[in-house]
Amino acid sequence: MNLKIFIFLCLVSFFKLNAQSTVKSPDGKLTVSVSVNNGIPLYSVTYNEKTFIEKSPLGLKTNAGDFSSGLTLETNVTQNKIDDVYQLQNIKQSSVHYKANEAVFSFIKEGKSAIDVIFRVSNNNAAFKYKLYPQKETLSCVVQEEVSGFLLPKGTTSFLCPQSNPMTGFARTAPSYETSYTLDDVLGKNGLGNGYTFPCLFKVNNNGWVLISETGVDSGYCASRLIGHEKGLYTIGFPMKGENNGNETSEPGMSLTGETPWRTITIGETLAPIVETTIPFDLVKPKYEASKEYQYTKGTWSWIMKMDNNTIFSVQKEYIDFSASMGYKTILIDALWDTQIGREKINELAVYGEKKGVGLYLWYNSNGYWNDAPQGPKGLMDNTAVRRREMAWMKSIGIKGIKVDFFGGDKQITMKLYEDILTDANDFGILVIFHGCTLPRGWERMYSNFASSEAVLASENLHFGQQSCDNEAVSAATHTFIRNTVGSMDFGGSALNKFYNSDNIANKGSKRMTSDVFALAASVLFQSGVQHFALAPNNLYDAPDWAVKFMKEVPVVWDEVRFLDGYPGRYAILARRKGTKWYIAGINAENKILKTKLKLEMFTSGTTVNYYTDDEQLNGKVSALKINKNKEIEIKIPHNGGMLLTN
């Protein structure tokens, strides 16, 4: 053989075994590099030439073949430009223009098409998913393992929510994404031994931030988590076998050709891209048309202050009156309404509410064989025929929405239940909130009647324990930068009671440690398509007039969000816009007064704004403030306090 030909063939063989390709964001700052090392596919991510994800593994292991090793990268990489404009009223930004560069990296194994890794790279965001092909006559498979990894650079710190053990907690209902975050922790841990729930935030030394999550999960796959390993590597983990009371498989099945959900990586030199990202929604498409024009509204609920014993007719009627007086459009009637109120009286409340301009949301137990949650109504959401009959009844009396609680985990069978509930509810024009549940993964865009999910240590814990009240500010300054960045968060907060009890009296239940201004600020910081606030009828006379007035006027859907300042678990300052009106909200969890300057480019010089502030004793007030020529103000927020600016 000619020596030159021999050398050429050797080089071709080398590049096939160790090929590398890149795809960049439209602005050229974010680069994803894909390579193969001895048959193992790898990728890395840089931003402004700084490494944020080091070389990390890609691939799937299935019962139709191992597509994580022995692979060769095809030299021809298909490149596409993505340009998508969409409107979505119940996320952080109502109008989105998504531009990205897509690259399809095709791998072969033993001379046959094996797997594609599809990367989409937008400014500050990278995402990837897998596409699997038929293997001879094999047209379906079980994905036994996803080896996708995220190797963070040395010195990175983590902000993570540990996955709880399955079948633990109240009535064996865990996991439901309700453990406390560890903040600024070192790499190399694995939570409680089960990894971490999405989303997962990391601070990469002084270079910036990385948020890792997933989107596009539906009945065709399971939801996943991150498993921590030594030296900064995190890999995708499927649900634990014990979830769902051990029923059904943890490993998702799919037909071939088939695709997995997207893994998302958001990168920013500041927290602005983390807070402002729309990547969970950019990558998905609606699964069905809305059966009606859904209204996203504010409302009240009695349970947070008055608990189970007050899910009775007279109290719910009082809350209808309360919502009407606040200008709210709904109330949530919580657990046990089926036995403590009854269907005939629910119908009467619906008729009464309609006259007041207030619709009803009804609570349901998700039911089934997966946990021991005893509250009713039960047995109405886990069977298609029964569920649709129930929803037809709801439609007949004008019910606006449902809140479905106590799910069984993240297995594919549970993802199917979420999807089935949403799909059926849309047929009857009903909005859906999930509680005791998984993280929403692009569901606001995928399912037109999806309103919100809990998937967080929410306001009920403020009622149940003083420790949660003591940590309220820390939690709020955490959720703003992690949980709430990827989807609507049904927190149910912004209480104006001083004490979490039916009568708002001392020495009974837990005591709120945050200020009234903090409560108002939280209503802006926390984004959810539907908000049922933790207000009570007594607040009409025992809370400051300026606080009640603000809670009457605060929007529930937004057109824009901007990060202004903050640090997870310490303090948070965001700006949200509704139409031409801006709301700048801040809270402080640090044990000292927060002093900082804000540049308020959204206001014109000379504009007079309402300025809500706290003194050091957390006494709040509202005053007028004129924006100066430099559009800069210095703010002070005490520990557990808040601030607000509105034009």
C-alpha positions as CSV (number, residue, x, y, z in Angstrom):
1,M,0.0,0.0,0.0
2,N,1.2,3.5,-0.8
3,L,2.6,5.1,2.3
4,K,0.6,8.4,1.8
5,I,-2.6,6.4,1.4
6,F,-1.8,4.4,4.5
7,I,-1.2,7.6,6.5
8,F,-4.4,9.1,5.2
9,L,-6.5,6.0,6.2
10,C,-4.9,6.1,9.6
11,L,-5.8,9.8,10.0
12,V,-9.4,9.1,8.9
13,S,-9.6,6.2,11.4
14,F,-8.2,8.4,14.2
15,F,-10.6,11.3,13.5
16,K,-13.6,8.9,13.4
17,L,-12.6,7.5,16.8
18,N,-11.8,10.9,18.2
19,A,-13.9,13.2,16.2
20,Q,-15.0,16.6,17.6
21,S,-17.6,19.2,16.5
22,T,-18.9,22.3,18.0
23,V,-22.1,24.4,18.0
24,K,-22.3,28.0,19.2
25,S,-25.1,30.3,20.5
26,P,-26.3,33.0,18.1
27,D,-24.2,35.6,20.0
28,G,-21.2,33.3,19.8
29,K,-20.5,33.3,23.5
30,L,-21.7,29.9,24.5
31,T,-20.0,26.9,22.9
32,V,-20.8,23.2,23.1
33,S,-18.1,20.8,22.0
34,V,-19.0,17.1,21.2
35,S,-16.2,14.5,20.9
36,V,-15.6,10.8,21.0
37,N,-12.8,9.3,23.1
38,N,-12.2,5.6,22.4
39,G,-15.8,5.1,21.4
40,I,-17.3,7.1,24.3
41,P,-19.2,10.2,23.4
42,L,-18.5,13.4,25.5
43,Y,-19.4,17.0,25.5
44,S,-18.3,20.2,27.2
45,V,-19.6,23.7,27.6
46,T,-17.8,27.0,27.7
47,Y,-19.1,30.6,28.0
48,N,-16.8,33.5,27.0
49,E,-14.0,30.9,26.7
50,K,-14.4,29.8,30.4
51,T,-15.3,26.2,31.1
52,F,-18.6,25.7,32.9
53,I,-19.1,22.0,32.1
54,E,-16.0,19.9,31.6
55,K,-15.9,16.9,29.3
56,S,-18.9,14.8,30.4
57,P,-20.4,11.6,29.2
58,L,-23.3,11.1,26.9
59,G,-25.4,8.1,25.9
60,L,-28.1,5.6,26.8
61,K,-28.1,1.9,27.7
62,T,-31.2,0.1,26.6
63,N,-32.4,-3.5,26.2
64,A,-32.1,-3.0,22.5
65,G,-28.4,-2.0,22.7
66,D,-25.7,-0.1,24.6
67,F,-25.4,3.4,23.0
68,S,-22.9,4.8,25.5
69,S,-19.7,3.1,24.2
70,G,-18.3,1.7,21.0
71,L,-19.7,4.6,19.1
72,T,-18.3,6.5,16.1
73,L,-19.3,10.1,15.4
74,E,-20.4,10.8,11.8
75,T,-18.4,13.6,10.2
76,N,-21.5,15.3,8.7
77,V,-23.2,17.2,11.5
78,T,-26.7,18.5,10.5
79,Q,-27.0,22.2,11.5
80,N,-30.3,24.1,11.8
81,K,-31.3,27.6,12.9
82,I,-34.3,27.8,15.2
83,D,-36.4,30.9,15.2
84,D,-39.6,30.7,17.2
85,V,-42.0,33.4,18.5
86,Y,-44.7,32.5,20.9
87,Q,-47.0,34.0,23.5
88,L,-47.7,32.4,26.9
89,Q,-49.4,34.5,29.6
90,N,-48.8,32.2,32.6
91,I,-44.9,32.2,32.6
92,K,-42.4,34.9,33.6
93,Q,-42.4,36.5,30.1
94,S,-45.6,36.8,28.1
95,S,-44.0,37.1,24.6
96,V,-40.9,35.1,23.8
97,H,-38.6,35.2,20.8
98,Y,-36.5,32.0,20.9
99,K,-33.4,31.9,18.6
100,A,-31.0,29.0,18.7
101,N,-28.6,27.0,16.7
102,E,-29.3,23.3,16.5
103,A,-26.8,20.5,15.7
104,V,-27.6,16.9,15.3
105,F,-24.6,14.7,16.2
106,S,-25.2,11.2,14.7
107,F,-23.4,8.2,16.0
108,I,-23.1,4.7,14.5
109,K,-22.3,1.4,16.1
110,E,-21.1,-1.6,14.3
111,G,-21.8,0.1,11.0
112,K,-25.4,0.9,11.8
113,S,-27.3,4.1,12.8
114,A,-27.4,4.0,16.6
115,I,-28.3,7.3,18.3
116,D,-28.4,11.0,17.6
117,V,-27.6,13.6,20.2
118,I,-29.5,16.8,19.4
119,F,-28.1,20.0,20.9
120,R,-29.8,23.3,20.8
121,V,-27.7,26.3,21.9
122,S,-29.3,29.7,22.5
123,N,-27.8,32.7,24.2
124,N,-27.0,31.5,27.8
125,N,-28.7,28.1,27.3
126,A,-27.7,24.7,26.0
127,A,-30.0,21.7,25.8
128,F,-29.7,18.2,24.5
129,K,-31.9,15.1,23.9
130,Y,-31.4,11.7,22.4
131,K,-33.0,10.1,19.3
132,L,-33.0,6.3,19.1
133,Y,-33.5,4.3,16.0
134,P,-34.9,0.8,15.3
135,Q,-32.4,-2.0,15.7
136,K,-33.1,-4.5,13.0
137,E,-36.6,-5.8,13.8
138,T,-36.6,-4.3,17.3
139,L,-39.1,-1.4,17.3
140,S,-39.3,-0.7,21.0
141,C,-37.0,-0.6,24.0
142,V,-36.6,0.0,27.7
143,V,-34.1,2.7,28.6
144,Q,-32.2,1.0,31.4
145,E,-29.8,3.8,32.1
146,E,-29.0,7.3,30.9
147,V,-25.3,8.0,31.4
148,S,-25.6,11.7,30.6
149,G,-23.4,13.6,33.0
150,F,-22.5,17.1,34.1
151,L,-18.9,17.5,35.3
152,L,-18.5,20.8,37.2
153,P,-15.1,22.4,37.5
154,K,-13.1,22.1,40.7
155,G,-14.1,24.7,43.3
156,T,-17.7,24.9,42.2
157,T,-20.3,25.1,45.0
158,S,-23.8,23.7,44.9
159,F,-27.3,24.9,45.8
160,L,-29.4,21.7,45.8
161,C,-32.6,20.1,47.1
162,P,-31.9,16.5,48.3
163,Q,-34.3,13.8,47.0
164,S,-36.1,12.2,49.9
165,N,-36.4,8.5,50.5
166,P,-39.5,6.9,48.8
167,M,-42.6,6.1,50.8
168,T,-41.6,8.3,53.7
169,G,-43.2,11.5,55.2
170,F,-46.9,12.1,55.7
171,A,-48.9,9.0,54.8
172,R,-45.9,7.6,52.8
173,T,-46.4,10.3,50.1
174,A,-42.7,11.2,49.5
175,P,-40.9,12.1,47.3
176,S,-42.7,15.4,46.5
177,Y,-39.7,17.8,46.2
178,E,-40.2,19.1,49.7
179,T,-36.8,18.9,51.4
180,S,-34.7,21.9,52.4
181,Y,-31.9,23.1,50.1
182,T,-28.3,22.9,51.0
183,L,-26.6,26.3,50.1
184,D,-23.1,26.9,48.9
185,D,-22.1,23.3,49.6
186,V,-19.1,21.5,48.3
187,L,-19.2,19.1,45.4
188,G,-18.9,15.3,45.8
189,K,-22.0,14.6,47.9
190,N,-25.2,12.8,47.0
191,G,-27.8,14.4,49.3
192,L,-29.6,11.8,51.5
193,G,-28.2,9.1,49.3
194,N,-30.8,9.5,46.6
195,G,-29.4,12.5,44.6
196,Y,-31.1,15.8,44.0
197,T,-34.3,17.1,42.6
198,F,-34.4,19.4,39.6
199,P,-33.6,22.2,39.1
200,C,-30.0,22.2,40.4
201,L,-27.9,25.4,40.8
202,F,-24.1,25.7,40.9
203,K,-21.7,28.6,41.3
204,V,-18.6,28.0,39.2
205,N,-16.0,29.8,41.3
206,N,-16.0,33.5,40.3
207,N,-16.9,32.7,36.6
208,G,-20.7,32.5,37.1
209,W,-23.7,30.2,37.5
210,V,-25.0,27.0,36.0
211,L,-28.6,25.8,36.3
212,I,-29.3,22.2,35.3
213,S,-32.8,20.8,34.8
214,E,-35.0,19.0,32.3
215,T,-38.1,19.8,30.2
216,G,-40.6,18.1,27.9
217,V,-41.3,15.2,30.2
218,D,-44.7,13.6,29.5
219,S,-46.3,10.2,29.5
220,G,-43.6,9.0,27.1
221,Y,-40.8,9.0,29.7
222,C,-40.1,9.2,33.4
223,A,-39.0,12.3,35.3
224,S,-35.4,12.3,36.4
225,R,-33.0,13.6,39.1
226,L,-29.3,14.2,39.5
227,I,-27.0,11.7,41.2
228,G,-23.9,13.1,42.8
229,H,-20.5,11.5,42.4
230,E,-17.0,12.3,43.5
231,K,-14.9,15.0,41.8
232,G,-17.9,17.1,40.7
233,L,-19.7,14.7,38.4
234,Y,-23.5,14.5,38.4
235,T,-25.4,12.0,36.3
236,I,-29.0,11.5,35.4
237,G,-30.9,9.2,37.7
238,F,-34.2,7.5,37.0
239,P,-36.9,7.2,39.8
240,M,-36.2,5.0,42.7
241,K,-37.8,1.5,42.6
242,G,-39.6,2.1,45.9
243,E,-41.6,5.1,44.5
244,N,-45.2,4.6,43.7
245,N,-45.3,2.0,46.5
246,G,-42.9,-0.1,44.4
247,N,-45.4,-0.5,41.6
248,E,-44.5,-0.2,38.0
249,T,-41.0,0.1,36.5
250,S,-38.5,2.9,37.1
251,E,-37.1,2.5,33.6
252,P,-39.0,4.2,30.8
253,G,-40.1,2.5,27.7
254,M,-40.3,4.0,24.2
255,S,-41.1,3.0,20.7
256,L,-38.4,3.3,18.0
257,T,-37.8,5.7,16.5
258,G,-38.1,7.6,19.8
259,E,-36.8,10.7,21.6
260,T,-36.0,11.5,25.3
261,P,-36.9,14.7,27.1
262,W,-34.5,17.6,27.0
263,R,-31.7,18.1,29.5
264,T,-31.2,21.9,30.0
265,I,-28.1,23.9,31.0
266,T,-28.5,27.6,31.7
267,I,-25.2,29.6,32.1
268,G,-24.7,33.1,33.3
269,E,-21.9,35.3,34.5
270,T,-24.6,36.7,36.8
271,L,-27.8,35.3,38.0
272,A,-29.8,37.3,35.4
273,P,-29.8,34.5,32.8
274,I,-30.9,32.0,35.5
275,V,-33.8,34.1,36.6
276,E,-34.9,35.3,33.2
277,T,-34.5,32.1,31.2
278,T,-37.5,30.7,29.2
279,I,-35.7,27.5,28.1
280,P,-38.2,25.1,29.8
281,F,-40.8,26.5,27.4
282,D,-38.7,27.2,24.4
283,L,-38.0,23.6,23.7
284,V,-41.5,22.2,23.9
285,K,-44.8,22.5,21.9
286,P,-48.4,22.5,22.9
287,K,-49.8,19.0,23.0
288,Y,-53.4,20.1,22.5
289,E,-55.5,23.2,21.9
290,A,-57.2,24.9,24.8
291,S,-60.9,24.1,24.9
292,K,-61.6,27.6,26.1
293,E,-59.8,30.8,27.0
294,Y,-58.5,30.1,30.5
295,Q,-58.4,32.9,33.1
296,Y,-55.4,33.0,35.4
297,T,-56.5,34.6,38.7
298,K,-55.9,35.5,42.3
299,G,-57.8,33.8,45.1
300,T,-58.0,32.9,48.7
301,W,-58.1,29.7,50.7
302,S,-59.2,29.0,54.2
303,W,-57.1,25.9,54.9
304,I,-53.7,27.7,55.4
305,M,-55.0,29.5,58.5
306,K,-58.1,27.5,59.6
307,M,-57.1,23.9,58.6
308,D,-59.3,20.9,58.0
309,N,-62.0,21.5,60.5
310,N,-63.0,24.7,58.7
311,T,-63.6,23.2,55.3
312,I,-67.3,23.7,56.0
313,F,-70.1,25.6,54.2
314,S,-70.2,28.7,56.4
315,V,-66.5,29.3,56.3
316,Q,-66.2,28.8,52.5
317,K,-69.1,31.2,52.0
318,E,-67.3,33.7,54.1
319,Y,-64.2,33.3,51.9
320,I,-66.2,33.8,48.8
321,D,-67.3,37.2,50.3
322,F,-63.7,37.8,51.2
323,S,-62.4,37.1,47.7
324,A,-65.1,39.3,46.3
325,S,-64.1,42.2,48.6
326,M,-60.5,41.8,47.4
327,G,-61.5,41.8,43.8
328,Y,-60.3,38.2,43.5
329,K,-61.9,35.8,41.1
330,T,-61.6,32.4,42.9
331,I,-61.4,30.5,46.2
332,L,-59.8,27.1,46.8
333,I,-61.9,24.7,48.8
334,D,-59.5,22.2,50.3
335,A,-59.6,18.6,51.4
336,L,-62.6,16.9,53.0
337,W,-65.2,19.0,51.2
338,D,-66.9,15.9,50.1
339,T,-67.8,14.8,53.6
340,Q,-67.9,18.2,55.5
341,I,-69.8,20.2,52.9
342,G,-71.2,17.7,50.4
343,R,-72.0,18.0,46.7
344,E,-75.3,19.7,47.0
345,K,-73.9,22.4,49.2
346,I,-70.8,22.7,46.9
347,N,-73.3,23.4,44.1
348,E,-74.9,26.1,46.3
349,L,-71.5,27.7,47.0
350,A,-70.8,27.7,43.2
351,V,-74.1,29.5,42.5
352,Y,-73.4,31.9,45.3
353,G,-69.9,32.5,44.1
354,E,-71.0,33.1,40.6
355,K,-73.3,35.9,41.8
356,K,-70.2,37.4,43.5
357,G,-67.9,37.0,40.5
358,V,-65.9,34.3,42.4
359,G,-65.3,30.8,41.0
360,L,-64.4,27.6,42.9
361,Y,-61.3,25.4,42.8
362,L,-61.9,22.0,44.4
363,W,-59.2,19.8,46.1
364,Y,-58.8,16.1,45.2
365,N,-56.7,13.3,46.4
366,S,-54.9,11.7,43.4
367,N,-55.7,8.4,44.9
368,G,-54.8,4.9,43.8
369,Y,-52.5,2.3,45.2
370,W,-49.4,4.3,45.8
371,N,-49.6,5.9,49.3
372,D,-51.8,6.1,52.4
373,A,-53.1,9.7,52.1
374,P,-56.6,9.4,53.7
375,Q,-58.2,12.8,52.9
376,G,-61.2,12.8,50.5
377,P,-62.5,13.1,48.0
378,K,-60.6,9.9,47.0
379,G,-61.0,7.4,44.1
380,L,-62.0,10.0,41.6
381,M,-58.8,11.0,39.8
382,D,-57.0,7.7,39.0
383,N,-59.6,6.1,36.8
384,T,-60.5,7.6,33.4
385,A,-64.2,6.8,33.3
386,V,-64.7,8.0,36.9
387,R,-62.5,11.0,36.5
388,R,-64.4,12.2,33.4
389,R,-67.7,11.7,35.1
390,E,-66.5,13.8,38.0
391,M,-65.3,16.5,35.6
392,A,-68.6,16.6,33.8
393,W,-70.3,17.3,37.1
394,M,-67.8,20.0,37.9
395,K,-68.4,21.6,34.5
396,S,-72.2,21.5,35.1
397,I,-71.9,23.6,38.2
398,G,-69.2,26.0,36.9
399,I,-66.1,24.8,38.8
400,K,-63.0,26.7,37.5
401,G,-60.2,24.5,38.6
402,I,-59.0,21.6,40.6
403,K,-56.0,21.0,42.9
404,V,-54.9,17.4,42.8
405,D,-52.6,16.2,45.7
406,F,-50.5,13.3,46.9
407,F,-48.8,11.8,43.8
408,G,-46.6,8.7,43.9
409,G,-43.2,9.8,42.5
410,D,-41.6,10.2,39.1
411,K,-42.1,6.9,37.3
412,Q,-43.5,6.9,33.7
413,I,-46.8,5.6,35.0
414,T,-47.2,8.7,37.2
415,M,-46.2,11.0,34.4
416,K,-49.1,9.4,32.4
417,L,-51.5,10.2,35.3
418,Y,-50.5,13.8,35.3
419,E,-51.0,14.0,31.5
420,D,-54.3,12.1,31.7
421,I,-55.7,14.5,34.4
422,L,-54.7,17.5,32.4
423,T,-56.0,16.2,29.1
424,D,-59.4,15.2,30.5
425,A,-59.7,18.5,32.5
426,N,-59.1,20.5,29.3
427,D,-62.1,18.7,27.7
428,F,-64.2,20.1,30.4
429,G,-62.6,23.6,30.6
430,I,-61.0,23.0,34.0
431,L,-57.6,24.5,35.1
432,V,-55.3,22.2,37.1
433,I,-53.0,22.8,40.0
434,F,-50.8,19.9,41.3
435,H,-49.8,19.6,44.9
436,G,-47.6,17.0,46.7
437,C,-46.1,16.5,43.3
438,T,-43.2,16.6,40.8
439,L,-41.6,19.6,39.2
440,P,-43.5,21.0,36.1
441,R,-41.3,20.4,33.1
442,G,-42.4,22.8,30.4
443,W,-46.0,22.0,31.2
444,E,-47.3,25.6,31.0
445,R,-46.7,25.4,27.2
446,M,-47.4,21.7,26.7
447,Y,-50.7,21.7,28.5
448,S,-53.0,24.7,27.9
449,N,-54.9,24.2,31.2
450,F,-51.9,23.6,33.5
451,A,-52.0,26.3,36.1
452,S,-49.2,25.6,38.7
453,S,-47.4,22.9,40.8
454,E,-46.2,23.0,44.3
455,A,-42.9,20.9,44.2
456,V,-41.4,23.0,47.0
457,L,-41.4,23.3,50.8
458,A,-44.5,25.6,50.6
459,S,-46.6,27.7,52.9
460,E,-48.3,24.9,54.8
461,N,-45.0,24.3,56.6
462,L,-45.2,27.8,57.9
463,H,-48.4,26.7,59.7
464,F,-47.0,23.4,60.9
465,G,-43.7,24.6,62.5
466,Q,-41.9,27.6,63.9
467,Q,-38.7,26.5,62.3
468,S,-40.2,27.1,58.9
469,C,-41.3,30.5,59.9
470,D,-37.8,31.3,61.3
471,N,-36.4,30.3,57.9
472,E,-39.0,31.9,55.7
473,A,-36.8,34.6,54.3
474,V,-33.9,32.2,53.6
475,S,-36.3,29.9,51.7
476,A,-37.9,32.8,49.7
477,A,-34.4,34.0,48.7
478,T,-33.6,30.5,47.6
479,H,-36.7,29.6,45.6
480,T,-36.5,32.8,43.6
481,F,-33.2,31.7,42.1
482,I,-33.8,27.9,41.8
483,R,-37.3,26.3,42.0
484,N,-39.3,29.2,40.5
485,T,-36.9,29.8,37.6
486,V,-38.1,26.8,35.7
487,G,-41.9,26.8,36.3
488,S,-44.9,28.1,38.1
489,M,-44.7,27.6,41.9
490,D,-47.9,27.1,43.9
491,F,-46.5,28.4,47.2
492,G,-49.7,29.8,48.7
493,G,-48.0,32.5,50.7
494,S,-48.1,36.3,51.4
495,A,-49.8,36.0,54.7
496,L,-50.7,39.1,56.6
497,N,-51.7,37.3,59.8
498,K,-49.2,37.7,62.6
499,F,-49.9,34.1,63.7
500,Y,-50.8,31.0,61.8
501,N,-54.1,30.3,63.4
502,S,-57.8,30.8,62.8
503,D,-58.1,33.8,65.1
504,N,-54.7,35.5,64.5
505,I,-53.9,35.4,68.2
506,A,-50.6,35.0,70.1
507,N,-49.4,31.8,71.7
508,K,-51.4,29.6,69.3
509,G,-49.5,28.0,66.5
510,S,-46.5,29.4,64.7
511,K,-45.5,33.1,64.5
512,R,-44.7,34.9,61.3
513,M,-41.2,36.4,61.6
514,T,-41.2,38.4,58.3
515,S,-42.7,41.8,57.8
516,D,-45.9,42.9,55.9
517,V,-43.7,44.5,53.2
518,F,-41.9,41.1,52.9
519,A,-45.3,39.5,52.4
520,L,-46.2,41.9,49.6
521,A,-42.7,41.5,48.0
522,A,-43.2,37.7,48.0
523,S,-46.3,38.1,45.9
524,V,-44.2,39.7,43.2
525,L,-41.1,37.5,43.6
526,F,-43.0,34.2,43.4
527,Q,-44.4,33.5,40.0
528,S,-47.4,31.3,39.4
529,G,-50.2,31.3,36.8
530,V,-52.8,31.0,39.6
531,Q,-52.2,32.4,43.1
532,H,-54.2,31.5,46.2
533,F,-52.8,33.8,48.8
534,A,-52.6,33.0,52.5
535,L,-54.8,36.0,53.4
536,A,-57.8,35.8,55.8
537,P,-61.0,37.8,56.2
538,N,-59.7,39.4,59.4
539,N,-56.9,41.1,57.4
540,L,-59.5,43.6,56.1
541,Y,-59.4,45.2,59.6
542,D,-56.2,44.0,61.3
543,A,-53.7,44.5,58.5
544,P,-52.4,47.9,57.3
545,D,-54.7,49.5,54.7
546,W,-51.7,50.0,52.3
547,A,-50.9,46.3,52.5
548,V,-54.5,45.2,51.7
549,K,-54.7,47.7,48.9
550,F,-51.4,46.4,47.4
551,M,-52.7,42.8,47.6
552,K,-55.9,43.8,45.8
553,E,-53.9,45.3,42.9
554,V,-50.9,43.0,42.5
555,P,-51.0,41.2,39.2
556,V,-50.9,37.4,38.9
557,V,-49.6,37.2,35.4
558,W,-46.6,39.1,34.1
559,D,-45.1,40.4,30.8
560,E,-41.4,40.5,31.8
561,V,-39.0,39.8,34.6
562,R,-35.5,41.3,35.3
563,F,-32.9,40.2,37.8
564,L,-31.6,43.3,39.7
565,D,-29.5,41.8,42.6
566,G,-29.3,39.0,45.0
567,Y,-27.7,35.8,46.1
568,P,-29.4,32.4,46.8
569,G,-30.5,32.2,50.4
570,R,-29.3,35.7,51.3
571,Y,-31.4,38.3,49.5
572,A,-33.3,38.7,46.3
573,I,-34.3,41.8,44.2
574,L,-36.3,41.4,41.0
575,A,-38.3,43.6,38.7
576,R,-41.5,42.4,37.1
577,R,-43.6,44.3,34.5
578,K,-47.3,44.1,33.8
579,G,-48.2,46.3,30.8
580,T,-46.5,49.6,31.5
581,K,-46.4,49.1,35.3
582,W,-43.3,47.9,37.0
583,Y,-43.0,46.2,40.4
584,I,-39.6,46.1,42.0
585,A,-39.5,43.7,44.9
586,G,-36.8,42.9,47.4
587,I,-36.4,40.7,50.5
588,N,-33.5,40.2,52.9
589,A,-32.6,37.0,54.8
590,E,-29.2,38.0,56.1
591,N,-28.7,38.8,59.8
592,K,-27.8,42.4,59.0
593,I,-29.3,45.4,57.2
594,L,-29.0,45.0,53.4
595,K,-27.7,48.3,51.9
596,T,-27.4,48.4,48.1
597,K,-27.8,50.7,45.1
598,L,-30.3,49.9,42.3
599,K,-30.2,51.3,38.8
600,L,-33.8,51.6,37.7
601,E,-33.6,52.0,33.9
602,M,-37.3,51.0,33.5
603,F,-38.4,54.4,35.0
604,T,-38.0,57.8,33.4
605,S,-36.3,60.5,35.4
606,G,-38.7,62.5,37.5
607,T,-41.2,59.7,37.8
608,T,-42.8,59.5,41.2
609,V,-43.2,55.9,42.5
610,N,-44.8,54.3,45.6
611,Y,-42.0,53.1,47.9
612,Y,-42.8,50.5,50.5
613,T,-40.1,50.1,53.2
614,D,-39.5,48.6,56.7
615,D,-37.8,50.1,59.7
616,E,-35.5,47.9,61.8
617,Q,-38.5,46.8,63.9
618,L,-40.2,45.6,60.7
619,N,-42.8,48.3,60.8
620,G,-43.8,49.1,57.3
621,K,-44.9,52.2,55.5
622,V,-45.5,53.5,52.0
623,S,-44.2,56.9,50.8
624,A,-43.7,58.7,47.5
625,L,-40.3,58.7,45.9
626,K,-39.1,60.7,42.9
627,I,-36.7,59.0,40.6
628,N,-33.6,61.2,40.1
629,K,-31.7,62.0,36.9
630,N,-29.3,59.1,37.4
631,K,-32.2,56.7,37.9
632,E,-30.3,55.3,40.9
633,I,-31.6,54.8,44.5
634,E,-30.0,53.4,47.6
635,I,-32.2,50.9,49.5
636,K,-32.0,49.5,53.0
637,I,-33.8,46.3,53.9
638,P,-33.7,44.9,57.5
639,H,-33.4,41.2,58.3
640,N,-36.7,39.5,57.5
641,G,-37.9,42.7,55.8
642,G,-38.8,43.7,52.3
643,M,-39.1,46.6,49.9
644,L,-41.2,47.5,46.9
645,L,-41.3,50.2,44.2
646,T,-44.3,50.6,41.9
647,N,-45.0,53.3,39.3
